[in-house]
Amino acid sequence: MLSMADAATDRRAQNFKRFFENARWEVELLAPTTSAKRGPRRFIEFDRKLRREIAGRVADAVMACDLFSLSSAASMKRRGRAPLLIYDAREVYTELPGVARKPVAKWIWKRLERRGLAATDFLLVTGPRDVQAICDVHHFLPRPVLVRNLPWRDPNIPHEKDILIQYDIPSEAKSLVYVGGLQEGRGLEKLLRAIPTLSLEGIHLLLIGNGLLRSHLEAVVSELGLASSVHFAGALPSEEALRIAAACDAGICLIEPISRSYELALPSKLFEYMMCGIPVVSSRLEQVTDLFEKEVWISFVDVNNPKSIRQGIETALAHSRNAALRERERSLALTEFHFEHDAESLFAVLDRLL
């Protein structure tokens, strides 16, 4: 398995590694670190280090966990050192905001992805509509397999509100949680500006994750006088993040439709909140409404409408007191929306081939 993400916090790569190891496969996850934090230098440094690490290695299968590792994985396939190549297309990469708005960057990544796809045996997608979206970009596809960005099944996540005290959130307070990158297009500033308009007093917001937007968000928190009610936890290992999220009263999942990739988002945080059994405030995303349009535990909002965000938060907090509703949500996660459920389809194919 090859990945550019931090192996310690990349839950999806960890889940694949755990799943294959449980099936008695020998798995190695290679994710070399880089000194560059972003931009072309980071990819060039990563690619150079990764190619050095895989030099001379032989495997029954190689998995590119993202577009950035696809070139190296494809080189193993072409040189006969890995007869099977799996590419995990977590996004419609060429339609991400940072790429879609830059024609030269988009052309480069499209070319790299297309070349890698030509050597790919199985394309993993995180949402059903991603198949057509990626095909629209390249006009061909390897065999697609749906493995949504789901958490590992965990029937024993405790609801321990006392653990929030470490973030200066009183155990009796109502709390919102956001799990994910602090990045553009996640509705985070709009969320912060909605907090003071809530009719309920004493609401706390916990942001679990890091990203380029953190310093800006901290400035907005200061501007709005929210320092005592908005808390930054930083990036946490996935199991710890889930345990802390489960102690909160509602989860936030506001994706702004600023690119086609974001319009098609089926965010992992949504399913993490489900596994925790906490109500969700979500943008009206295409693939989310396909699944959960009629579910009461999810409050759909217009991310560009402050009043809609406020109403969605207040509805979700009201639902947090409904034990039966939360149990309905959690039972869905435990029966269908967990990683092992989707990954079985990939394993069945691989088991036949290998």
C-alpha positions as a Markdown table, in Angstrom:
| # | Residue | x | y | z |
|---|---|---|---|---|
| 1 | Met | 0.0 | 0.0 | 0.0 |
| 2 | Leu | 1.4 | 3.4 | -1.0 |
| 3 | Ser | 0.1 | 6.7 | 0.3 |
| 4 | Met | 1.0 | 10.3 | 0.6 |
| 5 | Ala | -1.2 | 10.9 | 3.6 |
| 6 | Asp | 0.1 | 10.7 | 7.2 |
| 7 | Ala | -0.1 | 7.0 | 8.0 |
| 8 | Ala | -1.0 | 7.8 | 11.7 |
| 9 | Thr | -4.2 | 9.7 | 10.9 |
| 10 | Asp | -5.2 | 8.3 | 7.5 |
| 11 | Arg | -8.2 | 6.2 | 8.7 |
| 12 | Arg | -9.1 | 4.9 | 5.2 |
| 13 | Ala | -5.6 | 3.5 | 4.6 |
| 14 | Gln | -5.5 | 2.1 | 8.1 |
| 15 | Asn | -8.9 | 0.3 | 7.5 |
| 16 | Phe | -7.7 | -1.3 | 4.3 |
| 17 | Lys | -4.5 | -2.5 | 6.0 |
| 18 | Arg | -6.5 | -3.9 | 9.0 |
| 19 | Phe | -9.0 | -5.6 | 6.7 |
| 20 | Phe | -6.4 | -7.3 | 4.6 |
| 21 | Glu | -4.4 | -8.3 | 7.6 |
| 22 | Asn | -7.5 | -9.8 | 9.2 |
| 23 | Ala | -7.7 | -12.0 | 6.1 |
| 24 | Arg | -4.1 | -13.1 | 6.7 |
| 25 | Trp | -2.5 | -11.0 | 4.0 |
| 26 | Glu | 0.9 | -9.6 | 4.6 |
| 27 | Val | 0.6 | -5.8 | 4.2 |
| 28 | Glu | 3.0 | -3.0 | 4.3 |
| 29 | Leu | 2.0 | 0.7 | 4.2 |
| 30 | Leu | 4.6 | 3.0 | 2.7 |
| 31 | Ala | 4.0 | 6.7 | 3.3 |
| 32 | Pro | 7.2 | 8.6 | 3.3 |
| 33 | Thr | 7.2 | 12.1 | 4.9 |
| 34 | Thr | 8.2 | 15.3 | 3.1 |
| 35 | Ser | 9.7 | 18.5 | 4.3 |
| 36 | Ala | 7.6 | 20.5 | 1.8 |
| 37 | Lys | 4.0 | 21.1 | 3.2 |
| 38 | Arg | 2.2 | 21.7 | -0.1 |
| 39 | Gly | 2.6 | 22.5 | -3.8 |
| 40 | Pro | 4.6 | 20.8 | -6.6 |
| 41 | Arg | 7.7 | 20.5 | -4.4 |
| 42 | Arg | 5.9 | 18.3 | -2.0 |
| 43 | Phe | 4.7 | 15.9 | -4.7 |
| 44 | Ile | 8.1 | 15.8 | -6.3 |
| 45 | Glu | 9.9 | 15.0 | -3.0 |
| 46 | Phe | 7.3 | 12.4 | -2.1 |
| 47 | Asp | 7.4 | 10.7 | -5.5 |
| 48 | Arg | 11.3 | 10.5 | -5.3 |
| 49 | Lys | 11.3 | 9.1 | -1.8 |
| 50 | Leu | 8.5 | 6.6 | -2.6 |
| 51 | Arg | 10.3 | 5.3 | -5.7 |
| 52 | Arg | 13.4 | 4.7 | -3.7 |
| 53 | Glu | 11.4 | 2.8 | -1.1 |
| 54 | Ile | 9.7 | 0.5 | -3.6 |
| 55 | Ala | 12.9 | -0.1 | -5.7 |
| 56 | Gly | 13.4 | -3.8 | -6.1 |
| 57 | Arg | 10.3 | -4.7 | -4.1 |
| 58 | Val | 8.0 | -7.5 | -5.4 |
| 59 | Ala | 4.3 | -8.0 | -4.3 |
| 60 | Asp | 1.2 | -9.9 | -5.4 |
| 61 | Ala | -0.7 | -6.6 | -5.5 |
| 62 | Val | 0.1 | -3.0 | -5.1 |
| 63 | Met | -2.5 | -0.4 | -3.9 |
| 64 | Ala | -2.2 | 3.3 | -4.6 |
| 65 | Cys | -4.1 | 4.9 | -1.8 |
| 66 | Asp | -4.3 | 8.3 | -3.6 |
| 67 | Leu | -3.5 | 9.9 | -6.9 |
| 68 | Phe | -0.1 | 11.0 | -5.6 |
| 69 | Ser | 1.1 | 7.5 | -5.2 |
| 70 | Leu | -0.4 | 6.2 | -8.4 |
| 71 | Ser | 2.6 | 6.8 | -10.7 |
| 72 | Ser | 4.9 | 4.8 | -8.4 |
| 73 | Ala | 2.3 | 2.0 | -8.1 |
| 74 | Ala | 1.9 | 1.9 | -11.9 |
| 75 | Ser | 5.7 | 1.6 | -12.3 |
| 76 | Met | 5.7 | -1.5 | -10.2 |
| 77 | Lys | 2.9 | -3.0 | -12.4 |
| 78 | Arg | 4.6 | -2.1 | -15.7 |
| 79 | Arg | 7.9 | -3.6 | -14.5 |
| 80 | Gly | 6.3 | -6.9 | -13.6 |
| 81 | Arg | 6.9 | -6.5 | -9.8 |
| 82 | Ala | 3.2 | -6.4 | -8.9 |
| 83 | Pro | 0.8 | -8.2 | -11.3 |
| 84 | Leu | -2.3 | -6.4 | -9.8 |
| 85 | Leu | -2.8 | -2.7 | -9.3 |
| 86 | Ile | -5.6 | -1.2 | -7.2 |
| 87 | Tyr | -6.1 | 2.5 | -7.3 |
| 88 | Asp | -8.2 | 4.2 | -4.5 |
| 89 | Ala | -9.7 | 7.3 | -6.2 |
| 90 | Arg | -10.9 | 9.0 | -3.0 |
| 91 | Glu | -11.9 | 12.1 | -4.9 |
| 92 | Val | -12.6 | 13.2 | -8.4 |
| 93 | Tyr | -9.2 | 14.7 | -8.2 |
| 94 | Thr | -9.2 | 16.8 | -11.4 |
| 95 | Glu | -12.4 | 18.5 | -10.1 |
| 96 | Leu | -11.1 | 19.5 | -6.7 |
| 97 | Pro | -11.2 | 23.3 | -6.1 |
| 98 | Gly | -7.5 | 23.7 | -6.0 |
| 99 | Val | -7.1 | 21.9 | -9.3 |
| 100 | Ala | -10.2 | 22.7 | -11.3 |
| 101 | Arg | -9.5 | 26.4 | -11.2 |
| 102 | Lys | -5.9 | 26.0 | -12.5 |
| 103 | Pro | -5.9 | 24.8 | -16.1 |
| 104 | Val | -2.2 | 23.9 | -16.1 |
| 105 | Ala | -2.3 | 22.0 | -12.8 |
| 106 | Lys | -5.5 | 20.3 | -14.0 |
| 107 | Trp | -3.9 | 19.2 | -17.3 |
| 108 | Ile | -0.9 | 17.8 | -15.4 |
| 109 | Trp | -2.9 | 15.8 | -12.9 |
| 110 | Lys | -5.3 | 14.6 | -15.5 |
| 111 | Arg | -2.4 | 13.3 | -17.6 |
| 112 | Leu | -0.8 | 11.6 | -14.6 |
| 113 | Glu | -4.1 | 10.0 | -13.5 |
| 114 | Arg | -4.9 | 8.8 | -17.0 |
| 115 | Arg | -1.5 | 7.2 | -17.4 |
| 116 | Gly | -1.9 | 5.4 | -14.0 |
| 117 | Leu | -5.5 | 4.3 | -14.8 |
| 118 | Ala | -4.2 | 2.6 | -18.0 |
| 119 | Ala | -2.2 | 0.2 | -15.8 |
| 120 | Thr | -4.9 | -0.1 | -13.1 |
| 121 | Asp | -6.9 | -3.4 | -12.6 |
| 122 | Phe | -9.4 | -2.1 | -10.1 |
| 123 | Leu | -10.6 | 1.4 | -9.4 |
| 124 | Leu | -12.0 | 2.0 | -5.9 |
| 125 | Val | -14.6 | 4.8 | -5.6 |
| 126 | Thr | -16.1 | 6.3 | -2.5 |
| 127 | Gly | -19.5 | 7.1 | -4.0 |
| 128 | Pro | -21.6 | 5.5 | -6.8 |
| 129 | Arg | -21.8 | 8.7 | -8.9 |
| 130 | Asp | -18.0 | 9.0 | -8.8 |
| 131 | Val | -17.8 | 6.3 | -11.4 |
| 132 | Gln | -19.4 | 8.3 | -14.2 |
| 133 | Ala | -17.7 | 11.6 | -13.0 |
| 134 | Ile | -14.2 | 10.0 | -13.4 |
| 135 | Cys | -15.2 | 8.4 | -16.7 |
| 136 | Asp | -16.4 | 11.8 | -18.0 |
| 137 | Val | -12.8 | 13.1 | -17.3 |
| 138 | His | -10.9 | 10.2 | -18.9 |
| 139 | His | -13.5 | 8.5 | -21.2 |
| 140 | Phe | -12.5 | 5.0 | -19.9 |
| 141 | Leu | -12.3 | 3.2 | -16.6 |
| 142 | Pro | -10.8 | 0.1 | -15.1 |
| 143 | Arg | -13.3 | -2.1 | -13.3 |
| 144 | Pro | -14.8 | 0.0 | -10.5 |
| 145 | Val | -15.6 | -1.3 | -7.0 |
| 146 | Leu | -17.5 | 0.8 | -4.5 |
| 147 | Val | -15.9 | 1.1 | -1.0 |
| 148 | Arg | -17.3 | 4.1 | 0.7 |
| 149 | Asn | -15.3 | 6.1 | 3.1 |
| 150 | Leu | -16.7 | 4.4 | 6.2 |
| 151 | Pro | -15.5 | 3.8 | 9.7 |
| 152 | Trp | -14.6 | 0.4 | 11.1 |
| 153 | Arg | -17.6 | -1.2 | 12.8 |
| 154 | Asp | -17.5 | -0.5 | 16.5 |
| 155 | Pro | -20.5 | -1.4 | 18.6 |
| 156 | Asn | -18.8 | -0.2 | 21.9 |
| 157 | Ile | -18.2 | 3.5 | 21.4 |
| 158 | Pro | -18.9 | 5.0 | 24.8 |
| 159 | His | -20.7 | 8.4 | 25.3 |
| 160 | Glu | -18.5 | 9.9 | 28.0 |
| 161 | Lys | -19.2 | 13.6 | 28.2 |
| 162 | Asp | -16.6 | 14.0 | 30.9 |
| 163 | Ile | -13.8 | 13.5 | 28.4 |
| 164 | Leu | -14.6 | 16.9 | 26.8 |
| 165 | Ile | -13.4 | 18.6 | 29.9 |
| 166 | Gln | -9.8 | 18.4 | 28.5 |
| 167 | Tyr | -11.0 | 20.9 | 25.9 |
| 168 | Asp | -12.6 | 23.2 | 28.5 |
| 169 | Ile | -16.1 | 22.0 | 27.5 |
| 170 | Pro | -18.2 | 21.4 | 30.6 |
| 171 | Ser | -19.8 | 17.9 | 30.7 |
| 172 | Glu | -23.3 | 19.5 | 31.0 |
| 173 | Ala | -22.9 | 21.8 | 28.0 |
| 174 | Lys | -24.4 | 21.2 | 24.6 |
| 175 | Ser | -21.6 | 20.6 | 22.1 |
| 176 | Leu | -21.1 | 20.4 | 18.4 |
| 177 | Val | -18.2 | 18.6 | 16.7 |
| 178 | Tyr | -16.5 | 18.8 | 13.4 |
| 179 | Val | -14.1 | 16.1 | 12.3 |
| 180 | Gly | -12.0 | 16.7 | 9.3 |
| 181 | Gly | -9.5 | 19.0 | 7.5 |
| 182 | Leu | -9.7 | 22.7 | 8.3 |
| 183 | Gln | -9.9 | 23.6 | 4.6 |
| 184 | Glu | -11.7 | 25.8 | 2.1 |
| 185 | Gly | -15.1 | 24.6 | 1.1 |
| 186 | Arg | -16.0 | 22.9 | 4.4 |
| 187 | Gly | -18.4 | 25.7 | 5.6 |
| 188 | Leu | -16.3 | 26.4 | 8.6 |
| 189 | Glu | -16.3 | 30.1 | 8.7 |
| 190 | Lys | -20.1 | 30.1 | 8.0 |
| 191 | Leu | -20.5 | 27.7 | 10.9 |
| 192 | Leu | -18.5 | 30.0 | 13.2 |
| 193 | Arg | -20.6 | 33.0 | 12.2 |
| 194 | Ala | -23.8 | 30.9 | 12.9 |
| 195 | Ile | -22.8 | 30.2 | 16.5 |
| 196 | Pro | -23.7 | 33.6 | 18.0 |
| 197 | Thr | -27.1 | 33.6 | 16.3 |
| 198 | Leu | -28.3 | 30.4 | 18.0 |
| 199 | Ser | -31.2 | 30.8 | 20.3 |
| 200 | Leu | -29.7 | 28.3 | 22.8 |
| 201 | Glu | -27.0 | 29.7 | 25.1 |
| 202 | Gly | -23.7 | 28.0 | 26.1 |
| 203 | Ile | -23.2 | 26.0 | 22.9 |
| 204 | His | -19.6 | 24.8 | 22.4 |
| 205 | Leu | -18.0 | 23.8 | 19.1 |
| 206 | Leu | -15.0 | 21.4 | 18.9 |
| 207 | Leu | -13.0 | 21.3 | 15.7 |
| 208 | Ile | -11.0 | 18.0 | 15.4 |
| 209 | Gly | -8.4 | 18.3 | 12.6 |
| 210 | Asn | -5.8 | 20.6 | 11.1 |
| 211 | Gly | -5.3 | 22.4 | 7.9 |
| 212 | Leu | -4.3 | 25.6 | 6.1 |
| 213 | Leu | -7.4 | 27.4 | 7.3 |
| 214 | Arg | -6.7 | 27.1 | 11.0 |
| 215 | Ser | -5.1 | 30.4 | 11.5 |
| 216 | His | -7.9 | 32.2 | 9.7 |
| 217 | Leu | -10.5 | 30.4 | 11.7 |
| 218 | Glu | -8.7 | 31.3 | 14.9 |
| 219 | Ala | -8.8 | 34.9 | 13.8 |
| 220 | Val | -12.6 | 34.7 | 13.1 |
| 221 | Val | -13.1 | 33.1 | 16.6 |
| 222 | Ser | -11.3 | 36.1 | 18.1 |
| 223 | Glu | -13.2 | 38.6 | 16.0 |
| 224 | Leu | -16.6 | 37.1 | 17.1 |
| 225 | Gly | -15.5 | 36.8 | 20.8 |
| 226 | Leu | -16.0 | 33.0 | 20.7 |
| 227 | Ala | -12.7 | 32.0 | 22.3 |
| 228 | Ser | -14.4 | 30.4 | 25.3 |
| 229 | Ser | -16.8 | 28.3 | 23.2 |
| 230 | Val | -14.9 | 27.2 | 20.1 |
| 231 | His | -12.0 | 24.8 | 20.7 |
| 232 | Phe | -9.3 | 23.4 | 18.4 |
| 233 | Ala | -8.3 | 19.9 | 19.1 |
| 234 | Gly | -5.9 | 19.4 | 16.2 |
| 235 | Ala | -5.5 | 16.2 | 14.3 |
| 236 | Leu | -6.2 | 13.0 | 16.4 |
| 237 | Pro | -5.8 | 9.3 | 15.7 |
| 238 | Ser | -9.1 | 8.0 | 14.2 |
| 239 | Glu | -10.2 | 5.9 | 17.2 |
| 240 | Glu | -9.6 | 8.8 | 19.6 |
| 241 | Ala | -11.4 | 11.2 | 17.3 |
| 242 | Leu | -14.5 | 8.9 | 17.3 |
| 243 | Arg | -14.5 | 8.5 | 21.1 |
| 244 | Ile | -14.4 | 12.3 | 21.5 |
| 245 | Ala | -17.0 | 12.9 | 18.8 |
| 246 | Ala | -19.4 | 10.4 | 20.5 |
| 247 | Ala | -19.2 | 12.6 | 23.6 |
| 248 | Cys | -20.7 | 15.5 | 21.7 |
| 249 | Asp | -24.4 | 16.2 | 20.9 |
| 250 | Ala | -24.3 | 16.8 | 17.1 |
| 251 | Gly | -21.9 | 16.5 | 14.2 |
| 252 | Ile | -21.3 | 19.1 | 11.5 |
| 253 | Cys | -20.8 | 18.2 | 7.8 |
| 254 | Leu | -21.1 | 21.4 | 5.7 |
| 255 | Ile | -19.5 | 20.9 | 2.3 |
| 256 | Glu | -19.8 | 23.9 | 0.0 |
| 257 | Pro | -20.6 | 23.2 | -3.7 |
| 258 | Ile | -17.5 | 25.0 | -5.0 |
| 259 | Ser | -16.5 | 22.3 | -7.4 |
| 260 | Arg | -17.9 | 19.2 | -9.0 |
| 261 | Ser | -15.8 | 17.0 | -6.7 |
| 262 | Tyr | -17.4 | 18.7 | -3.7 |
| 263 | Glu | -20.9 | 18.4 | -5.1 |
| 264 | Leu | -20.4 | 14.7 | -5.3 |
| 265 | Ala | -18.9 | 14.4 | -1.8 |
| 266 | Leu | -19.9 | 11.5 | 0.4 |
| 267 | Pro | -17.9 | 12.6 | 3.5 |
| 268 | Ser | -16.4 | 10.2 | 5.9 |
| 269 | Lys | -17.3 | 12.4 | 8.8 |
| 270 | Leu | -21.0 | 11.8 | 8.1 |
| 271 | Phe | -20.5 | 8.1 | 8.6 |
| 272 | Glu | -18.3 | 8.6 | 11.7 |
| 273 | Tyr | -21.1 | 10.6 | 13.3 |
| 274 | Met | -23.5 | 7.8 | 12.5 |
| 275 | Met | -21.2 | 5.2 | 14.1 |
| 276 | Cys | -21.2 | 7.5 | 17.2 |
| 277 | Gly | -25.0 | 7.8 | 17.2 |
| 278 | Ile | -25.1 | 11.6 | 17.1 |
| 279 | Pro | -27.5 | 13.7 | 15.0 |
| 280 | Val | -25.9 | 15.3 | 11.9 |
| 281 | Val | -26.2 | 18.7 | 10.3 |
| 282 | Ser | -25.3 | 18.3 | 6.6 |
| 283 | Ser | -25.3 | 20.2 | 3.3 |
| 284 | Arg | -27.8 | 18.9 | 0.8 |
| 285 | Leu | -25.2 | 16.9 | -1.2 |
| 286 | Glu | -26.3 | 14.7 | -4.1 |
| 287 | Gln | -24.9 | 11.4 | -2.8 |
| 288 | Val | -25.9 | 12.1 | 0.8 |
| 289 | Thr | -29.5 | 12.8 | -0.1 |
| 290 | Asp | -29.5 | 9.6 | -2.3 |
| 291 | Leu | -29.0 | 7.7 | 0.9 |
| 292 | Phe | -30.6 | 9.6 | 3.7 |
| 293 | Glu | -33.2 | 12.0 | 2.3 |
| 294 | Lys | -35.9 | 10.6 | 4.5 |
| 295 | Glu | -33.9 | 10.1 | 7.7 |
| 296 | Val | -34.9 | 12.3 | 10.7 |
| 297 | Trp | -31.6 | 12.2 | 12.5 |
| 298 | Ile | -29.9 | 14.2 | 9.7 |
| 299 | Ser | -30.8 | 17.9 | 9.3 |
| 300 | Phe | -30.2 | 19.1 | 5.7 |
| 301 | Val | -29.3 | 22.8 | 5.4 |
| 302 | Asp | -28.4 | 25.4 | 2.7 |
| 303 | Val | -24.7 | 26.0 | 3.5 |
| 304 | Asn | -25.0 | 29.5 | 1.9 |
| 305 | Asn | -28.0 | 30.5 | 4.1 |
| 306 | Pro | -27.0 | 31.5 | 7.7 |
| 307 | Lys | -30.6 | 31.1 | 8.9 |
| 308 | Ser | -30.8 | 27.5 | 7.5 |
| 309 | Ile | -27.5 | 26.6 | 9.2 |
| 310 | Arg | -28.9 | 28.0 | 12.5 |
| 311 | Gln | -32.1 | 26.1 | 12.2 |
| 312 | Gly | -30.3 | 22.9 | 11.3 |
| 313 | Ile | -28.1 | 23.1 | 14.4 |
| 314 | Glu | -31.0 | 23.8 | 16.7 |
| 315 | Thr | -33.0 | 20.9 | 15.2 |
| 316 | Ala | -30.0 | 18.5 | 15.6 |
| 317 | Leu | -29.5 | 19.5 | 19.2 |
| 318 | Ala | -33.2 | 18.9 | 19.9 |
| 319 | His | -32.8 | 15.4 | 18.2 |
| 320 | Ser | -29.8 | 14.7 | 20.5 |
| 321 | Arg | -32.3 | 14.1 | 23.3 |
| 322 | Asn | -34.2 | 11.5 | 21.4 |
| 323 | Ala | -32.6 | 8.1 | 22.3 |
| 324 | Ala | -34.8 | 6.1 | 19.9 |
| 325 | Leu | -33.7 | 8.3 | 17.0 |
| 326 | Arg | -30.1 | 8.0 | 17.9 |
| 327 | Glu | -30.4 | 4.3 | 18.1 |
| 328 | Arg | -32.0 | 4.1 | 14.7 |
| 329 | Glu | -29.0 | 6.1 | 13.3 |
| 330 | Arg | -26.5 | 3.9 | 15.0 |
| 331 | Ser | -28.1 | 0.6 | 14.0 |
| 332 | Leu | -27.8 | 1.7 | 10.3 |
| 333 | Ala | -24.1 | 2.3 | 10.8 |
| 334 | Leu | -23.6 | -1.1 | 12.5 |
| 335 | Thr | -25.6 | -3.1 | 9.9 |
| 336 | Glu | -24.7 | -1.4 | 6.6 |
| 337 | Phe | -22.5 | 1.7 | 6.8 |
| 338 | His | -19.3 | 0.3 | 8.1 |
| 339 | Phe | -16.0 | -0.4 | 6.3 |
| 340 | Glu | -16.1 | -4.2 | 6.5 |
| 341 | His | -19.5 | -4.2 | 4.7 |
| 342 | Asp | -18.2 | -2.5 | 1.6 |
| 343 | Ala | -14.7 | -3.9 | 1.6 |
| 344 | Glu | -16.0 | -7.5 | 1.3 |
| 345 | Ser | -16.9 | -6.8 | -2.3 |
| 346 | Leu | -13.3 | -5.9 | -3.2 |
| 347 | Phe | -11.9 | -8.8 | -1.2 |
| 348 | Ala | -14.2 | -11.3 | -3.0 |
| 349 | Val | -12.8 | -10.2 | -6.3 |
| 350 | Leu | -9.2 | -10.2 | -5.2 |
| 351 | Asp | -9.5 | -13.6 | -3.5 |
| 352 | Arg | -10.6 | -15.1 | -6.8 |
| 353 | Leu | -7.8 | -13.6 | -8.8 |
| 354 | Leu | -5.0 | -14.2 | -6.4 |
